[in-house]
């Protein structure tokens, strides 16, 4: 059996088209046009590429954007001051501070400085708390929200499914588990201290791997017909790979390519969150 593809590129195109239509309708009715402000400290090539893609995606759907580049030796205070200015700028709907930042930047201070309404990544404790408690109004982090959207649009049933999330990061693992739980899956979170990982993964109807370790999930660790989402970005012999080893595609029922699975969905949900941030500010 060869797994069916959870095509993040195709679903992302659908979301971009939907947001583009929503922006056009809003503006034609006299509503405000959303604007995304991005902040990049340093010149890490991957981060530069991500910022350029996000800016391009915003322009494609009719969302305005502005890009703030700071040198690699920038202080935390300078980033916090910039964020404060963007918070106060009524033309800015959403703020993205690209991570990872240089080591001298205290990202906790930066995140806490964000206006939760403009926190497009959903990292501020107010948003994280609202999502964790299941209260309305919380901004869902882009990658976890993209994973749920990808499963939904493929028609994969989440309610009642046994879901296993490998990885417990605040960026992906924990919020993904919460969003799956919100959708009435039975969720197990595994991590580096989990004993006999395979006993858990083999029971998963939905398996999300976000551990950041190539070849971690082997074909004998996957339940036949499972929906497998490979989140991680690892580099092996100069090429991008995820956490999955060879042969998983022959066991799984659904599988994300890597690259081309979760990455495009993360950007699509960022654009959707930007539009929704402006709607919350100015209904």
Residue pairs with C-beta under 8 A, 6 or more apart in sequence:
1 224
1 225
1 250
1 251
1 253
2 249
2 250
3 228
3 248
3 249
3 250
3 251
3 252
3 253
3 254
3 255
4 154
4 253
4 254
4 255
5 254
5 255
5 256
5 257
6 150
6 151
6 154
6 227
6 229
6 254
6 255
6 256
6 257
6 261
7 257
7 260
7 261
8 146
8 150
8 256
8 257
8 260
8 261
8 262
8 263
8 264
8 265
9 260
9 264
11 149
11 150
11 153
11 264
11 265
11 268
12 264
12 265
12 267
12 268
14 153
15 149
15 265
15 268
15 269
15 271
15 272
16 57
16 60
16 61
16 268
16 271
18 272
19 61
19 63
19 271
19 272
19 275
20 60
20 61
20 62
22 275
23 33
23 34
23 61
23 62
23 63
23 275
24 62
26 32
26 33
26 279
27 33
27 62
31 282
32 278
32 282
33 62
33 63
33 64
33 278
34 63
34 64
34 93
34 94
34 274
34 275
34 277
34 278
35 63
35 64
35 65
35 66
35 91
35 92
35 93
35 94
35 274
35 278
36 54
36 55
36 58
36 63
36 64
36 65
36 66
36 92
36 93
36 94
36 95
36 96
36 120
36 270
36 271
36 274
37 65
37 66
37 67
37 68
37 86
37 89
37 92
37 94
37 95
37 96
38 51
38 54
38 55
38 65
38 66
38 67
38 68
38 95
38 96
38 98
39 68
39 70
39 79
39 82
39 83
39 86
39 95
39 96
39 97
39 98
40 47
40 48
40 51
40 67
40 68
40 69
40 70
40 98
41 70
41 71
41 72
41 74
41 79
41 98
41 101
41 102
41 105
42 70
42 71
42 72
42 74
42 101
42 102
43 72
44 100
47 98
47 100
50 98
51 67
51 98
53 267
54 65
54 96
54 267
54 270
54 271
55 65
55 67
57 267
57 268
57 270
57 271
58 64
58 65
58 271
58 274
59 65
61 271
61 275
63 93
63 271
63 274
63 275
64 91
66 92
68 82
68 86
70 78
70 79
70 82
72 102
73 102
73 104
74 102
74 105
75 104
75 105
76 104
76 105
76 106
76 109
76 110
79 97
79 101
79 105
79 110
80 109
80 110
80 113
83 95
83 97
83 110
83 113
83 114
84 113
86 92
86 95
86 118
87 95
87 113
87 114
87 115
87 118
92 118
93 118
93 274
93 275
93 277
93 278
93 281
94 118
94 119
94 120
94 273
94 274
94 277
94 278
95 114
95 115
95 118
95 119
95 120
96 120
96 121
96 270
97 107
97 110
97 111
97 114
97 121
99 107
99 171
101 107
101 110
111 119
111 123
111 124
111 125
112 124
112 125
114 123
114 124
116 124
116 126
116 127
116 139
117 277
117 280
117 281
118 277
119 126
119 127
119 139
120 139
120 142
120 270
120 273
120 274
120 277
121 139
121 141
121 142
121 270
121 273
122 128
122 131
122 138
122 139
122 140
122 141
122 142
122 145
122 175
122 273
123 141
123 170
123 171
124 139
126 138
127 138
127 139
128 138
128 170
128 175
129 135
129 138
130 136
130 137
130 138
131 138
131 139
131 140
131 141
131 175
131 178
131 179
132 178
134 182
137 280
139 273
139 276
139 277
140 175
140 179
140 269
140 273
141 171
141 172
141 175
142 266
142 267
142 269
142 270
142 273
143 171
143 172
143 176
143 231
143 262
143 265
143 266
143 269
144 172
144 175
144 176
144 178
144 179
145 179
145 269
145 273
146 262
146 265
146 266
146 268
146 269
147 176
147 179
147 208
147 229
147 231
147 262
147 265
148 158
148 179
148 180
148 183
149 265
149 268
149 269
150 229
150 256
150 261
150 262
150 265
151 158
151 206
151 227
151 229
152 158
154 227
154 254
156 206
156 227
156 254
158 180
158 183
158 184
158 185
158 206
159 183
159 184
159 185
160 184
160 185
160 186
161 185
161 186
161 205
161 206
162 185
162 186
162 188
162 203
162 204
162 205
162 206
163 177
163 180
163 185
163 186
163 187
163 188
163 204
163 205
163 206
163 207
163 208
164 187
164 188
164 189
164 190
164 200
164 201
164 203
164 204
164 206
164 207
164 208
165 173
165 176
165 177
165 180
165 187
165 188
165 189
165 190
165 208
165 210
166 173
166 190
166 191
166 197
166 201
166 207
166 208
166 209
166 210
166 211
166 216
166 217
166 243
167 173
167 190
167 191
167 208
167 209
167 210
167 211
167 212
167 231
167 232
168 174
168 189
168 191
169 210
172 210
172 231
173 189
173 191
173 210
174 189
176 208
176 210
176 231
177 187
177 189
180 187
180 206
180 208
181 187
185 206
188 200
188 203
188 204
190 197
190 200
190 201
191 211
192 211
194 200
197 216
197 221
198 220
198 221
201 207
201 217
201 221
201 222
201 223
202 221
202 222
202 223
203 223
204 222
204 223
204 226
205 223
205 226
205 227
206 226
206 227
206 229
207 217
207 222
207 223
207 226
207 227
207 228
207 229
208 228
208 229
208 231
209 216
209 217
209 228
209 229
209 230
209 231
209 232
209 242
209 243
209 244
210 231
210 232
210 243
211 232
211 243
212 232
212 233
212 234
212 243
213 232
213 234
213 243
214 232
214 234
214 236
214 241
214 242
214 243
214 245
215 243
215 244
215 245
215 246
216 243
216 244
216 245
217 228
217 230
217 243
217 244
217 245
217 248
218 245
218 247
218 248
219 245
219 246
219 247
219 248
219 250
219 251
222 228
222 248
222 251
222 252
223 251
224 251
224 253
225 252
225 253
226 251
226 252
226 253
226 254
227 252
227 253
227 254
227 255
228 244
228 248
228 252
228 254
228 255
228 256
229 256
229 261
229 262
230 242
230 243
230 244
230 255
230 256
230 258
230 261
230 262
231 242
231 243
231 262
232 242
232 243
232 258
233 240
233 242
233 258
233 259
233 263
234 240
234 241
234 242
234 243
235 241
240 258
240 259
241 258
242 256
242 258
244 255
244 258
248 255
249 255
256 262
